[in-house]
Amino acid sequence: MIEIHPNLYVGHQGDYEHQVKGQDGWAVVHACKEPYHRQLLGYGTRGAPKDHADYLYAERGNRLYLNLVDAPRPAYIPKEIINKAIAFIHEKLAEDLKVLVHCNQGESRSPGIGFLYLLRGTDVLPLTSLDAALAKFRQIYPAFSPSGGISGFIAANWEEYGLPRHTSTMEFSPRELMERAIEVMCDSICEPREDRKASPKVGAVLIRADGSIQTACRGELRDGDHAEYTLLERKNPNAKLDGSALFSTLEPCAPGARAHPKLSGAERVVLARIKEVWVGIEDPDPTVDRKGIKYLQDNGVAVQMFDRDLQEIIRKENEAFIAQALERTAAAEEEVEEVILSELEAPAAGSLFDDLSREALLEYITRAGIQETVASADFLRRLARQGLVQASEGAVVPSGFGVLLFGKEPRVVMHQAGLLGTIHYPDGTEELHDFDEPLVLIPDLVEEWLRNKLPSVISRDQMRREDVPALPFTMVREAVVNALIHRDYDIEGAKCQLIVDEDTIVVMSPGPPLLPITVEQLQSFNAPMLSRNPGLHYVFARMELAEERGLGIKSLKAQAEQAGLPLPKYAFNSPYLVLTLYRSPTGAVRAIWEETLQSLSTAEKTGWEWLTTRDVVTSAEYADAISVPGRTALNHLKHLTEVGLLRRTGAGPSTRYEVVR
């Protein structure tokens, strides 16, 4: 369980049973019908008797029992239950009790109530947008993975719960301010440089607590001045900026990026007590990428990313600067504070350059088109600039990331390295394979393994980014590479996993989505570009095994649509981010939970097979696709909505049906 606010804890059933049950000084919200509400009222029917006085909830001393299920639709989440839970929490905290809110898994109902309590009763979460509030909450409680019912309830009601403390002057459209920042960015004045190095184009927009807006671009008042510096120090030198929000097209630089005594952009933001920052793109240099963002998050600043389409505009305007990013060298003259994204940036204990695989290094050189040779001085300098090797006591020592990418035996240094593969055959047998090799070799090895084992059911396209028609096997490559690149390597007890059965290919990657990215954004296939491990990402991109930037999710969607397959599904099952690829429409139908599947007619199952290949449909499109009359189509869509497979939006001619994933 996690303390999300002083004396307020959120967790799962095991936390209650093993840590809190029977302890003095605690109040408990049982945010799950099973087993507590059922046991208290003693009913044996599927649902509680609706005429019972405690049908919705029952309060017994310091325990509150909720008749709350993790429903697929918000209509099944009674507001009376949520309001009672929030009032109970407030009352018990005022009595100086510790409060535990728990459900069965601690992923949906209990953190959902905790989120709404923080909105209603504290100033912990920003109120500028739902995405901003959720991103901040996931910093506090990373396992939050709401069901369709809880997420829908929050989306429909979050402003109401935040209303008592909402400042009307801070209402704004994030999209409009993103676009404004890009407009300002285009006015940047590039300073004259004898070395002809490109300067970044950067725009920044500040919205203050009183609703007033100011802007700045790079070089606006003086050559070389950063946009954040101009905005915060030149235009607001003595202004009180508490509670303001900042939109910047480029990630503010982190401590250590500027020579002493200059402050970094991220430090200036924190010192100005700005509460929320929206970032266009990460710093393109993989050695400092995301460190400004992490510094902000570590200092209590909520961080959001610009919309994906706007990120593409920023990158296009800064093509020359981005292309030269790796050639820039640090100019710091003395040791300064460093922001560390992972312990794997440090030298790997007991490892030397000779412990790296020559085969893996040659693969990198060949695939990336590098002209240097292994162990040459130029190649070692390249690896050092990428943070993959360091000089230590006269020797060249690989970092933890260097060992992951190129080590002969990465698991000797870190047990969480590599990939576990499992094939479940239709006859009940299974085959296991551990991929313990250097990361850069694993994609080809996975291809070889699956090609030899499943020649009749998996396409034989190679696991490389080549200009060939997208086929199902390229989706496996994309998923495996993303898992290896973007997993959280600080979680030492978990490994990436690849699980293949008759219907699905599942790739499990340790760690929740990197804040501020959410599972919902991944499932929309339009998540912003952000990398957890920029150094790994850069190497795979140079080898044309990964997109240059981003998470590969647009490619996954496009390949599924081109192959006529159901769209992939993302979920977070702590501690794993789980990506499910469906091998056929029929497989997607079989993957539905059994009770729901049994409730579908044969015609509805046919319709669901088609729907899994779509995001949003109209009743006319559905009727045409499966050749049924319009009234029958409406009946199908109504039933599929009732069982939680679809979500209806709009009304009349604007009615649409969204596939719930």
N, C-alpha and C positions, 0 to 999 in steps of 0.2 A: 504494500500500500504506500501511497505517496501523500505527503502533507501538501495540499495545494494552497492553503492559507493557514495562518496560525490556528492550530487545534482542529482544523478540518482536514480529514483524510478521505481519500478515494481508493477503493481496491476491489477485490473479488471475494467470492464466498470463502475461499481458504484463509484469507486474511482474518475474516471474522471468526471462523471456527478455531483457528490455531493461535491467534494473537489477542483477540479482543473478548471473545466469549467468556463470560464469568468475571471479567475484570471490573473493578470499581473505577468510577470517574469517567465512564464512557457512555455516550448515547449512540444508538445505531439506527440507520435507515436501511431496511432490507428492501432494496430496489428491484425485487424479483418476486414474481408470484410463486415460483417453485423454489424451494419447498416451503418457505416460511409463511406466506399468507395462507396457503392451502392447509398447512398443519395447524395454524392458529384457529381457522374457522372450521376445519374438519370436514370439508366437502370432498366427495369422491367423484363428482361429475367433472366433465372437462373444464367448465368454468365455475366461478363462484356464483351462488344464488343471487340474482340481481335485486331481490327484495330484502337482502340482508342489510342491516344497518352499517356493517363494515365492508360493504361490497367493494368500494374503491380503495379504502385504506383503513387500518386499525391502529390506534395509538394505545400502547400499554406501557405506562411509565416512561422510561427512557428509550423505548424501542418503537419504531414506526414501521408497520408492515404494509407494503404497497402491492396492490393487485396490478402489477406492471409486467407485461411481456415485451420481448425485443421484437416488436412487430415490424413488418416490411413497409407499413404505410403510416403516416402521421395521424390519420383519422383514428387509429387505435391507441393513441397516446392521450388520455384524458388530461386536460389542463388542470383540472381540480387536483389530480394526483401530484403533478409537478409543483403546483402552488403550495400544497400542504407540505411537501418535502422541504421546500425552501423556507417556509415559515417555521417548521420544526427545527431545522438547522440553526436558524437565527435565534430561536428561543433557547436552545440548549447551549449554544456558544455563549449566550449572555449569562448562563448559569455557571460559566467557567468549566464546562464539561468538554472533553474531547469528543468529536463526532466522527464516526465512520459511516460513509455512504458506500454500500457495496451492492453489486449484482452477482451473477454467476461467474462471468469471465473478467469483469473489470474493464471492459473495452467500450461499451456502448451506453447502457442505461445509467450506471452510477457516475461515470465521468460527464455524461450529458447533464445530469442534475447539478453536478459540481460546476460545470461551465456556466449554467444559467444562474446559479447562486452568485458566482463571482461577478457576472454582469449586473445582477440586481443589487447586491449588497456591498460591493467593493469597487475600488477604482483600479484594480489590477489589470483589467483587460481594456484595450483601446476600443472606442466606439465609432471610429471612422468608417469601418466596414466590417461585415461578417468575416471575410477572409482574414482581416487583420486580427480580429478577436480570436478566431480559431488558431491562427498561427502562434499567437502569444500563449494560448492555453496549451498547445501541443509542446511548447518549450517546457511548461510546467508538468504536463502529463502526456508523455510521448505515445502511450499505448492507446490513446483515444481513437477508436475506429467505429463510428456510429453506424447502426443499421439504417435502412431507408426510413423507418419510422422516426427514430430519434433525430436523424439529420434533417428530415423534412420538417419536424416540429420546430427545431431550432431555427431553420431558415425562415419559417413563417412567423416566428414569435420573438426573435432575438431583440429586435428594436424595442418591443414592448417591455421586455425584462430590463433593458438598459435605460428605459425612458426616465426613471426617477433621477438619474444623474447625467442625462444627456445634455450637452451644451449645443444649442441649436446653431451657434455661429461656427461650429466645427463640422457641420454637415457639408460634404463635398463629394464630387464625383471623381474617384481615383482615376478612371479612364481619361477624363478631360484634363486632369493635371499631368498625367503621363504624356498625353499628346502635346500639352503646352511645353513641357520640359524638352521634348524633341524639337519643337519649333525654335525654342531658345538655343538649343544645341547647335542648330544650323547657322546661328549668328556668331559662333566661336571665331576668335581671331587667332590664327596660328602664328606663333612667334617666329621671327627669322632665325634660322640656325645654320651655322657654317657647315655642320656635319650632315645637313639635309635630312635629318631624322624627322619623321612625321610626328606632329603633336596631336593628341586626342581632341576630338570635338566633344564637349561636355556641356550639358544644360542642367540647371537646377531650379526648382520651384519650391518656395517656402510658403506654407499656409499657416498663419499664426492662429492662436487660440481665439482671437476676436474675428476670425474669418478673412482678414486681409491677406493679400497674396503679393509676394515679391519674387523676382526672377534674377538670374545671373548666368552668364556663360563664361567659358574659359577665355581669358585675355580681355574681358569686357572693359576693365579700367586700366589694366597694365599688362604688358606682355608676360605670358607665363603664369599669371595668377590663376590658381584653381578656381572652379566655379563655386565650390563650397566656401572657400576662403573669402572670395568677393562677397558672397551673400551673407555670411555670418559675421565676418570681421570688418569688412569695408562698409557694408550697407547697414549693419546692425551692431555696431561696436559696443553699445551700452544697453541694448534692448533686452528685455526679459522675454525669453523664447520658450519658457516652460510649457509643455503640452503641445508644441507646434509639430507639424508633420513636414518632412522634407522629401522631395522627389528628385532623384539624381540619375542621369542617364548612364553614368559609370559608377561602379562600386567605389565608395570612398577609400582612399589608401589607408593601410593599417599602420600602427606604431612600428617604427623601424624603416619605413619606406622613404622617409625624408631625412636629410642630414640635420643633425643637431645644430641649432636649437629649434628648428622648425617643427611644428606640430603636424601630425597627419590629419587628413580629413575626418577619419573616424573619431579621433580624439576630440576634434573641435565639435563634432555633433554631440558627443557624450557630455562635454563640458557645458554646452548650451542647453542641456536638459531637454533636448528634443525627444519626444516619446515614440515616434514612429518614422521609419525611413522606407521609401520605395526605391528599389535599385533597378536600373535598366539592364545592364549586363555586368558580369563579373570582370575583374581585371584580367585581361587576356594573357598575362604572364603566368604560367602555371606554377611558378615558385612562390607567388604571392596571392594567387587566385583564391577568393573567398575568405581571406584573412581579415579584411576590413569588415565583412559581414559578420564573421564570428566575434570580432571585438565588440561590435555593436550589440549583438545578442548577449554576449557575456556580461555586458554592462546594462542590461535591462531594457534595451531598445527593441521594439517590435520591428521586424524586417519583412517586407513583401517584395516580390519581383514584378516587373512590368509584364504586361500581356505578351504572349509569344510573338504575335505579329509585329508588335512595336519593337521587340528586341531585334528582330531581323532588320528593321529600318536602321536602328542604331549601329548594328554591325556593318551594314553596307556603307554608311556614312564614314565609318572609321576603318575601312579596309586596309589602308596603308599603315596606320598605326598598329593595328592588330598583327599584320604581317611582320612587323619589325619588333614585336614585343619581346620575343626570346633573345634578341640580340642586345637588348639593353642590359647593362651591368650595374650592379649596386655600387653607389658612390659614398656610402656611409664611411666616415673616417674614424668612428669609435663605436664600441659595442652599445647597442640600444635594445630596448625591450622588443622581444619577438612575440608574435602571435603564433601559437602552435595549433594546427588543425588535428594532428594525430601524433602519438608517440612514435609512429613508424617513420617520421621525418628524421629522427635521430639515428646515429650509427648503430647498426645491428651488432649486438654484443657478440664478441668472439668471431666475427666474420671478416674475411679479407677479400680483395678483388678476385683472387684465384678461386674463391668459392662460387663465383658466378659461372654459369654455363656458357661456354663458347658458342654452342649451337644456338642458344637463345639470343645472345648478343648479335651473332651473324644474321639471325632471322630478322631482328630489328633493323640492322643496317641495310639489309637487302630490301625488305618490304618498304622501308621508309625512304629509300633512295639516298641514303647518306654516303658520301664519298670517302669517309675516313675508314681506317682499319681498326679492328679490335685492339685495345690496349695502346693505341697511338695517343700522343699527348693531346691532339685536337679532340679525339673522341672522349677522352677522360674529362677534358674541360667541358664538353657538351653535356656529359652525364652529371657533372658537378653543377652546371647551371640549372639543370632540371631537378636538382635535389636528390639524385639517385646515388651519388657517391660523395664522400668527403675526405679531406686530408686529415689524418690523425696520427700524430707522433711519427711523421715521416712516411707513413704508409697510406695507400688509398683504401678506404673502408666503405663498403656499400651501406646505404641507409636501409631501414626496414622495408621501404617501398622498392628499393633496388633489389633486395633479396626476393621479394614477392615476384617481381617481374622477370628476373634473370637468374635467380639462385639455382644451383644444381639440386639442392634439397630444401626447398623453402620451409617444409614442415618441421625440419630439425630446429629452425630458429623460431617459428611461430606455428603452433598446432592448428590454428584456424585457417591456414592457407589452403588453396586448392578447391576441388569440387568433388562431391559425392554423387555418383551416377547410379540409378536403379531403373531397371526395366521390369515391369510386371507383365508377363505374357498371358494371353487369353486362357491358356491351359492351367493357370495357377502357379506356374513356376516363375522364378525371378532371377535376375542376373545383376550382380553388383560390380562396380568398378570405381576405384579411387583415382582421381586425377591429381597427383601430387607434384606434377612437373611445374616449371616456371610458367607464370601466367600467360606469357606471350605465345607459348606452345599449346596451351590447353584447347583453344577453339578448333584447331586442325585435328587434335587427338579426339575430341568429342565427335567431330564429323566422321572420322574413320571408324570409331566404335559403333556409332549408330548406323552408318552405311553398311557395315558388315553384319549387324545383327537384325536390322529391320529393312532389308532391301525392297520389300514389296509394299511398304506402307509409308515410307518417308522419302521425299524427293532427294536427289543426290547432288543438288547444287552445293558448291563449296561454301564454307563459312567465311567468305570474304566479301567485302563491299565492292562488287564489280558491276558494271553496267549491263546486267542481264535481267531478264524478266524475273520478278519476285516470285518465289515458290515457297511452299511451307518450310523447307529446311532452312531457308535464309532467316525465317522468323525464329527458329531455334538458336541460330547463331547470334542474332540480335539480342535475344533474351539472356543467353549465357554470358555474352560479353558485358552486357549491362550489369548483370549480377556481380561479376568479378570486379568491375570498375567501381561501382557505386555502393558496394556493401560497406557496413561499418566494421572495419577491422579491429576496432577496440573491443568488440564483443568476442572474447577469446573462446567461449564455449560453444560456438556455432560455426558451421561451415556452409558454403553455398551448396545447394542440392539441385539435381536434375532428376525428375521422376517421370517416367514414361509408362503409360498404360494404353489400353485399347482405344480410349476416348480422348485422353488429354495428354499434354506435355506440361508439367508443372516445374517452374524454376523458382527456388526459394533463396532469398538474399537476406542475410542477417541485418537487422536495423530497420527502423521506420523510415519513411520518406524524409529526406533532408529538409528541415525547416527553411523557408516557410512553405515548401511544396506539400500538398496534401494528397491522400489516396484519391479523393474526389477529382482533383486536377489530373492525376495520372489516368484515371478512368475516362476522363473527357478527351484524352489523347492530345491535350493542348497545354501541358504543364510548362511553366517557364524553364528556360535553360539555366541549370545550376548543377555543379558537380561536387560530390562529396570528397573525391580524391583527385584533384586536378592533375597531379603528376602522372597517375596511372592513365587517366583519360587522354592526356596529350600523347602518350606513347602509342596507345591503341589507335588513336585518330591518325597519327603519322603512318601507322602500318595499314591504314585503310580497313581496320577491323571495327571501327566505331564512327558515328557521326562526329564531325569536327567539334560541334558543341551540342549540348542537349542530351536527352535520355533515349533517343531512338524510338520514342513512342509513336511519333507520326508515321514512321516507317512501318512499325508493326501493324498499325491500323490499315495503311495503304495496301500492304501485302495481303492481309486477311481479306479485304474487300476485293482485291484483284483475283484471289484464289477462290472466292465464293465461300469463305469460311466464316464461322461466327467470330465476332470481335473478341479479342483477348479480355480477360478479367483480372483486375488488380484487387488485392485485399491485404490487410495487415493482420497477421496471426502471430502475436508477440512470441519470440522476437524477430519473426521473419516477415519481410515484404514478399507476398506470394503472387506470382504471375501465372495464370492458367491460359494455355493455348489450346484451343479445341481443334481436334484433327478432322472433324466433320460436323455438319449440322446435326446429324443423328447423335453424335457424341455429346453435343451440348444439351440435347434433350435428356439423355441419360444422366447428365451431371446435375440436373435439378434434384433437389431433395425429394425423397420418395413420396411423401404425403402429397406434395404439390403435383408431382407427376401423375399420381393416380387420379387426381381430380380432373385431369384434362381428357377431353374426348380425343378420338383418333384424329379428327380434323383439326382440333386445336393444337395437337402435337405437331402436325404438319405445318400449321401456321407459326408455331413457336420456332421450328427449325428455320423458317425464313426470317423471322424477326431477329434471331440471334446474329444475323449478318448486317443488321441495320442499327442506327442510333435512334432515329425518330421517324414515325410514319403517320400517314393519314389513314382513315378507314377505307377510302377509295383505293389507295395504294395496296393496302392489305387484301381487299377483295379481289383486285386484279391479279395480285401475285399468286394467290392460291385458288383462284377461279371459283369463288363463292358469291352468292348474292349480297347486296349491300347490307340488308338487315342481318343476315347471318354473320357478316364481318363485324358488325357492331356488337352482336351478342358475344362473339369470340373475344373481342377486345375488352368488353366489359368484364368478362370472367377472368381474363388474364390480368386485368388491373386489380380485381378483387383479391386474387391470390398473391399479389405483390410482384408479378413479373413485369408489369408495365406501370407507368405513371402518366396519368392524363393531365394535359395542360391546355389552357385556352378554353374557348366556348364557341358554340355554333360552327360556322365555316372555318374558324381558326383552331378548332380542336386538333390536337396532336397527341400521339402516344409515344412516350419515351421508354426505351428498354432499360430496365433497372439492372445494374451490374454491381 
